Amino acid sequence: MINILEVNETNKMIEQEKLDVRTITLGISLLDCCDADLDALNRNIYEKITGLARDLVSTGREIELDYGIPIVNKRIAVTPIALVGGRACRSPADFVTIAETLDRAARDTGVNFLGGYSAIVSKGMTPNEEALIRSIPAALAATDRVCSSVNVGSTKTGINMDAVKLMGEIVRETAEATKERNSIGCAKLVVFCNAPDDNPFMAGAFHGVSEADAVVNVGVSGPGVIKHALEGVRGENFEVLCETVKRTAFKVTRAGQLVAQEASERLGIPFGIVDLSLAPTPSVGDSVAGILEEMGLESVGAPGTTAALALLNDQVKKGGIMASSFVGGLSGAFIPVSEDQGMIDAVNRGALTIEKLEAMTCVCSVGLDMIAIPGDTPASTIAGIIADEAAIGMINNKTTAVRLIPVIGKDVGDTVEFGGLLGHAPVQRVNGFCCADFINRGGRIPAPIHSFKN
């Protein structure tokens, strides 16, 4: 039971330290919408989403008013559309009509993003899954609120290198298709290894097939709260540092638990999970980089950065897991460059490179996130970066992801504005040596030996 003392403490964190609930995400299964007729399928999808989510935004606003907890986003995640559209869609163009239906449903329910225009192809691709993937550039160019993700590998299955190669091409095509808006389509496209079924954060959210018909998932964030707590233990040893992060993460997660319980009860939809992920915003004081620098780094990217991030990620998980009955999703620390002013500053001062960010992804919650790269970066190079991240995830049995934005017409040193929570980013240098012959081999990289648990 959450008591009034916890509520009062939470209000202090909101007012002074930028605590917020980053998202209430309603997960919706569309499996019962399947139909061989494309028009009927689109109608079923629209009716189910708008029926279940009609009160989502208003309920979120009511909870904000009742408890004083900011709820930044109200979102929807649906069953991977490659599965839902399998019977009706015969071409990429058919899948685009579903994307347009999803966008209309998102607009009419008032949510800012809808995730699940997705395919799970970690071992192989069906013709329908390939058709959906090839439709992604057109789908993201034709919509405003739809987010797309593709899972290309897992610890259990290995890495589907055919899918990795294709996604390198798709990222490039998406950048071209949305080049008039700084290639913004790529900001709504993420490539995963070991994607979780219950992630409430965009652009990678989808409603896994193992989930119930509908669930309420909540993502809570509080980098500013953690940093504020660490300011009080400057110079203390690592035991004190870890305990401070852990205790603070517990308090932050309790706020998410409160919101999740209230949203579940008011919507009449089961509670799924709380995802405690330290997700930064471009606002000053709401930075994961700021936490790492408060630990004693002159700048993010300095020697010791990976160790500091590993400590942070682990203690956040340990604190969060005790604060909620069901912790899930990603739960840890995000390092999106364009959404974190401290990361942007580190890139601009020459302290933080893509190679260092890749090392950091070995210990953070996700991967290479919201990184702007030159618009002429070859598809094979993008695929190589995806393969590297997928290998980190596969070998370490963790989620990794890539959200790269090759900004057409931009080069190293330019700055790109994406707006809102997506922020802005300096265009970063990419290793110029070629990996095309490696990527073009085709086939699969087998699962690691430690994947055999039975």
C-alpha positions in Angstrom: 0.0 0.0 0.0 1.3 3.5 -0.9 0.8 6.0 1.9 0.5 9.8 2.1 4.2 10.2 3.2 5.4 8.6 0.0 3.0 10.9 -2.0 4.4 14.0 -0.2 8.0 12.9 -0.9 7.1 12.2 -4.5 5.7 15.7 -4.8 9.0 17.2 -3.6 10.9 15.2 -6.3 8.4 16.5 -8.9 8.7 20.1 -7.9 12.5 20.3 -7.4 14.1 17.4 -9.3 12.2 16.8 -12.5 10.6 13.5 -11.6 7.9 12.5 -14.1 6.0 9.5 -15.3 7.3 9.4 -18.9 4.5 7.3 -20.3 1.4 5.4 -19.7 1.4 2.9 -22.5 -1.7 0.8 -23.3 -0.8 -2.5 -24.8 -3.5 -4.0 -27.1 -3.6 -7.3 -28.8 -4.8 -7.2 -32.4 -4.7 -10.9 -33.0 -8.5 -11.1 -33.0 -8.6 -8.4 -35.7 -7.0 -10.7 -38.3 -9.0 -11.0 -41.5 -8.3 -12.1 -45.1 -10.0 -8.9 -46.4 -7.7 -5.9 -46.1 -10.6 -3.4 -45.6 -12.2 -5.5 -42.9 -8.8 -5.9 -41.2 -8.2 -2.1 -41.1 -11.8 -1.6 -39.8 -11.3 -4.2 -37.1 -7.9 -2.6 -36.0 -9.4 0.9 -35.9 -12.4 -0.1 -33.9 -10.5 -2.2 -31.3 -7.9 0.5 -30.7 -10.3 3.4 -30.4 -12.7 1.3 -28.3 -10.1 0.3 -25.7 -8.1 3.5 -25.7 -10.9 6.1 -25.9 -10.4 7.1 -22.2 -6.6 6.7 -22.0 -5.6 10.3 -22.5 -8.4 11.7 -20.2 -7.6 9.2 -17.5 -3.9 10.1 -17.6 -4.9 13.8 -17.2 -7.2 13.0 -14.3 -4.4 11.1 -12.5 -2.1 14.1 -13.1 -4.5 16.4 -11.5 -5.4 14.1 -8.6 -1.8 13.3 -7.6 0.2 16.2 -9.0 2.5 13.7 -10.9 3.3 14.8 -14.4 2.5 12.2 -17.0 4.4 13.3 -20.1 3.0 10.9 -22.7 0.0 8.6 -23.3 0.8 6.0 -25.8 -0.4 2.7 -27.4 1.5 -0.5 -28.3 0.0 -3.2 -30.5 0.8 -6.7 -31.6 3.5 -6.8 -34.3 1.7 -5.8 -37.5 3.7 -8.4 -39.5 1.6 -11.0 -37.6 -1.7 -9.2 -37.8 -1.5 -8.4 -41.5 -0.3 -11.8 -42.6 -3.5 -13.0 -44.2 -4.6 -9.8 -45.9 -1.4 -8.1 -47.0 0.2 -9.2 -50.3 2.6 -6.3 -50.8 4.4 -3.5 -48.9 1.7 -1.1 -50.1 -1.0 -3.2 -48.3 0.9 -2.9 -45.1 1.2 0.9 -45.5 -2.7 1.1 -45.4 -2.5 -0.5 -41.9 0.1 2.1 -40.9 -2.3 4.8 -42.0 -5.1 3.2 -40.0 -2.9 3.0 -36.9 -2.0 6.7 -37.4 -5.7 7.6 -37.6 -6.5 5.6 -34.5 -3.6 7.3 -32.6 -4.8 10.8 -33.7 -8.4 10.1 -32.8 -7.5 8.7 -29.3 -5.2 11.7 -28.7 -2.0 9.6 -28.0 1.3 11.0 -29.3 2.9 7.7 -30.4 1.7 4.3 -31.4 4.2 1.4 -31.5 4.0 -2.0 -33.0 4.6 -1.5 -36.7 7.0 -4.3 -36.2 8.4 -7.7 -37.2 10.2 -10.3 -35.2 12.7 -11.9 -37.5 15.5 -13.0 -35.3 15.9 -16.4 -37.0 14.3 -16.0 -40.4 11.8 -13.9 -42.4 8.5 -15.0 -43.9 7.4 -13.3 -47.1 4.9 -11.2 -45.1 7.5 -10.1 -42.6 9.8 -9.1 -45.4 7.0 -7.1 -47.0 6.3 -5.2 -43.8 10.0 -4.4 -43.4 10.2 -3.1 -47.0 7.1 -1.0 -46.4 8.7 0.8 -43.4 10.1 3.8 -45.3 6.8 4.6 -47.0 4.8 3.9 -43.8 6.9 6.3 -41.7 6.8 8.9 -44.4 3.0 8.7 -44.6 2.3 8.9 -40.9 3.1 11.1 -37.9 2.5 9.0 -34.8 3.4 5.4 -35.9 6.7 3.9 -34.6 8.4 0.9 -36.1 10.8 -1.8 -34.7 12.4 -4.9 -36.1 14.0 -7.6 -33.9 16.9 -9.2 -35.8 18.5 -11.4 -33.2 18.3 -13.1 -29.8 20.5 -15.0 -27.5 18.5 -18.1 -28.2 18.4 -17.9 -32.0 21.5 -16.0 -33.0 21.5 -13.1 -35.5 19.6 -13.0 -38.7 22.3 -11.4 -40.9 19.9 -11.2 -43.9 17.6 -9.1 -41.8 20.6 -7.0 -40.6 21.6 -6.3 -44.2 18.0 -5.4 -45.1 17.6 -3.1 -42.1 20.8 -1.2 -43.2 19.0 -0.5 -46.5 15.7 0.3 -44.8 17.3 2.9 -42.5 18.8 4.6 -45.5 15.5 4.5 -47.4 13.6 5.9 -44.5 16.1 8.7 -44.2 15.6 9.5 -47.9 11.8 9.2 -47.6 11.7 11.8 -44.8 14.7 14.0 -45.8 12.5 17.2 -46.0 12.0 16.8 -42.2 15.7 16.1 -41.3 15.2 12.4 -41.9 12.8 12.2 -38.9 11.4 8.9 -39.9 14.6 7.2 -38.6 13.9 8.6 -35.1 10.7 6.4 -35.1 12.6 3.2 -36.2 14.6 1.0 -34.0 16.4 -2.3 -34.6 16.6 -4.7 -31.7 18.3 -7.8 -30.4 16.4 -9.5 -27.5 13.5 -7.1 -27.7 11.2 -7.3 -24.7 7.5 -7.9 -25.1 6.4 -5.3 -22.6 8.5 -2.2 -23.3 6.4 0.9 -22.8 9.0 3.3 -24.4 9.0 4.4 -28.0 10.1 3.8 -30.7 10.5 0.2 -29.7 7.2 -0.6 -27.9 5.1 -3.5 -29.2 2.5 -5.8 -27.5 4.0 -9.2 -27.4 2.0 -12.3 -28.3 2.5 -13.7 -24.8 0.6 -10.7 -23.3 -3.0 -10.5 -22.3 -5.7 -8.9 -24.6 -4.9 -5.5 -23.1 -2.5 -4.3 -20.3 -1.4 -1.0 -18.8 2.4 -0.5 -18.7 4.0 2.5 -17.1 7.4 4.0 -17.8 8.8 6.3 -15.1 11.9 8.4 -15.3 13.9 10.5 -12.9 17.5 11.3 -13.9 17.3 14.6 -12.1 16.2 12.9 -8.9 19.2 10.6 -8.9 21.6 13.4 -9.6 20.1 15.5 -6.8 20.6 12.6 -4.4 24.2 12.1 -5.4 25.0 15.7 -4.8 24.6 14.9 -1.2 27.2 12.2 -1.1 30.1 13.8 -3.0 33.4 12.2 -2.0 31.8 9.2 -0.3 32.9 5.6 -1.1 31.3 3.4 -3.7 29.2 1.6 -1.0 27.5 4.8 -0.1 27.2 5.8 -3.8 25.5 2.5 -4.7 23.1 2.6 -1.7 22.1 6.2 -2.6 21.2 5.3 -6.2 19.4 2.2 -5.1 17.3 3.9 -2.4 16.4 6.8 -4.8 15.4 4.3 -7.6 13.1 2.6 -5.1 11.3 5.9 -4.4 11.0 6.8 -8.1 9.6 3.4 -8.9 6.9 3.8 -6.2 5.6 6.8 -8.1 5.3 4.6 -11.2 3.6 1.9 -9.2 1.0 4.4 -7.9 0.2 5.7 -11.4 0.0 2.2 -12.9 -2.4 1.0 -10.2 -4.6 4.0 -10.6 -4.6 3.8 -14.4 -5.4 0.1 -14.3 -8.3 0.6 -11.9 -9.8 3.6 -13.8 -9.5 2.0 -17.2 -10.7 -1.4 -16.1 -7.6 -2.9 -17.8 -5.0 -5.2 -16.0 -1.8 -3.7 -14.7 1.2 -5.1 -16.7 4.6 -3.7 -15.5 6.5 -0.6 -14.3 9.6 0.1 -16.4 12.0 2.2 -14.4 14.3 3.6 -17.1 16.3 6.7 -16.5 15.2 8.4 -19.8 16.7 11.8 -20.2 15.1 14.8 -21.9 16.8 17.9 -23.5 15.9 19.9 -20.4 18.7 21.1 -18.2 19.0 18.9 -15.1 17.3 15.9 -16.6 20.4 14.1 -17.9 21.9 10.7 -17.5 25.2 12.2 -18.5 24.8 14.6 -15.5 24.5 11.6 -13.1 27.7 10.1 -14.5 29.6 13.3 -14.2 28.3 13.8 -10.6 29.9 10.5 -9.8 33.3 12.1 -10.6 33.8 12.1 -14.3 35.1 15.3 -15.9 33.0 14.5 -18.9 31.0 11.6 -20.2 33.3 9.6 -22.4 36.3 9.9 -20.1 38.0 6.7 -18.8 35.7 5.2 -16.2 32.5 6.1 -18.0 31.5 2.5 -18.8 32.1 1.5 -15.1 30.1 4.4 -13.8 27.2 3.5 -16.2 27.4 -0.1 -15.2 27.1 0.9 -11.5 24.1 3.1 -12.2 22.3 0.6 -14.3 22.7 -2.2 -11.8 21.7 -0.1 -8.8 18.6 1.3 -10.6 17.5 -2.3 -11.3 18.1 -3.4 -7.7 16.2 -0.5 -6.2 13.3 -0.7 -8.7 12.7 -4.4 -8.4 11.8 -4.0 -4.7 9.4 -1.2 -5.3 6.9 -2.9 -7.6 5.2 -6.2 -7.8 6.0 -6.3 -11.6 9.1 -4.6 -12.9 9.7 -5.2 -16.6 10.4 -3.6 -20.0 13.9 -2.3 -20.2 14.4 -0.8 -16.6 17.8 0.8 -16.4 19.5 3.8 -18.0 19.1 5.1 -21.5 21.9 7.0 -23.3 20.1 8.7 -26.3 22.4 11.4 -27.6 19.9 13.9 -29.0 17.6 13.7 -25.9 20.3 14.3 -23.3 22.0 17.8 -23.2 24.9 16.4 -21.2 25.6 13.8 -24.0 25.3 16.5 -26.6 27.8 18.7 -24.8 30.2 15.7 -24.5 30.0 15.0 -28.2 30.6 18.7 -29.0 33.7 18.9 -26.7 35.2 15.7 -28.4 34.9 13.5 -25.3 32.2 11.1 -26.7 32.4 9.1 -29.9 30.2 6.4 -31.4 32.9 3.8 -30.5 32.7 4.9 -26.8 28.9 4.9 -26.9 29.1 1.3 -28.2 31.2 0.3 -25.3 28.7 1.9 -22.9 25.9 -0.1 -24.5 27.4 -3.3 -23.1 26.2 -2.2 -19.7 23.2 0.1 -20.2 19.6 -0.8 -20.9 19.4 -0.4 -24.6 22.0 0.6 -27.2 23.1 3.2 -29.7 20.2 5.6 -29.5 19.2 8.8 -31.3 22.6 9.3 -33.0 22.8 11.6 -36.0 25.3 10.4 -38.6 26.3 11.8 -42.1 23.6 11.4 -44.7 25.9 9.7 -47.1 26.7 6.8 -44.8 26.5 3.6 -46.8 23.7 1.1 -46.0 26.4 -1.6 -45.4 28.1 0.6 -42.7 24.7 1.0 -41.0 24.2 -2.7 -41.2 27.6 -3.3 -39.7 26.8 -1.1 -36.7 23.5 -2.9 -36.2 25.4 -6.3 -36.4 27.9 -5.1 -33.7 25.1 -4.0 -31.4 23.1 -7.2 -32.0 26.3 -9.2 -31.1 26.7 -7.4 -27.8 23.1 -8.2 -27.0 23.2 -11.8 -28.1 26.4 -12.7 -26.2 25.5 -10.8 -23.1 21.9 -12.0 -23.0 20.6 -8.4 -22.8 18.5 -6.1 -24.9 20.4 -3.9 -27.4 19.1 -1.6 -30.0 20.1 0.8 -32.8 18.4 4.0 -33.6 20.7 5.8 -36.1 19.6 8.8 -38.1 21.6 9.3 -41.4 20.5 12.9 -42.0 20.4 13.5 -45.7 22.4 16.6 -46.7 24.2 16.8 -43.4 27.8 16.0 -42.5 30.0 15.8 -39.4 29.9 19.0 -37.4 26.4 20.0 -38.5 23.6 20.1 -35.9 20.1 18.7 -36.5 16.9 19.8 -34.8 14.3 17.1 -34.2 12.1 19.0 -31.8 10.2 18.1 -28.6 11.5 15.2 -26.5 13.6 14.1 -29.5 15.8 17.1 -29.0 18.7 18.0 -31.3 22.0 16.3 -32.2 25.4 17.0 -33.6 26.2 14.8 -36.6 28.8 12.3 -35.5 31.7 10.8 -37.4 31.3 7.1 -38.5 34.2 4.8 -39.1 34.9 5.1 -42.9 36.4 1.6 -43.4 34.2 -0.8 -45.4 32.4 -3.9 -44.1 30.3 -4.7 -47.1 31.9 -8.0 -47.9 31.2 -9.2 -44.4 27.5 -8.0 -44.4 26.9 -9.5 -47.9 27.8 -13.1 -46.8 24.2 -13.7 -45.9 22.7 -16.3 -43.6 22.8 -16.4 -39.8 25.3 -16.0 -37.0 24.6 -19.0 -34.7 23.5 -18.6 -31.1 26.3 -18.6 -28.5 27.1 -21.8 -26.6 25.7 -20.5 -23.3 22.3 -20.1 -25.0 21.7 -23.9 -24.5 20.0 -24.0 -21.1 17.8 -27.1 -21.3 
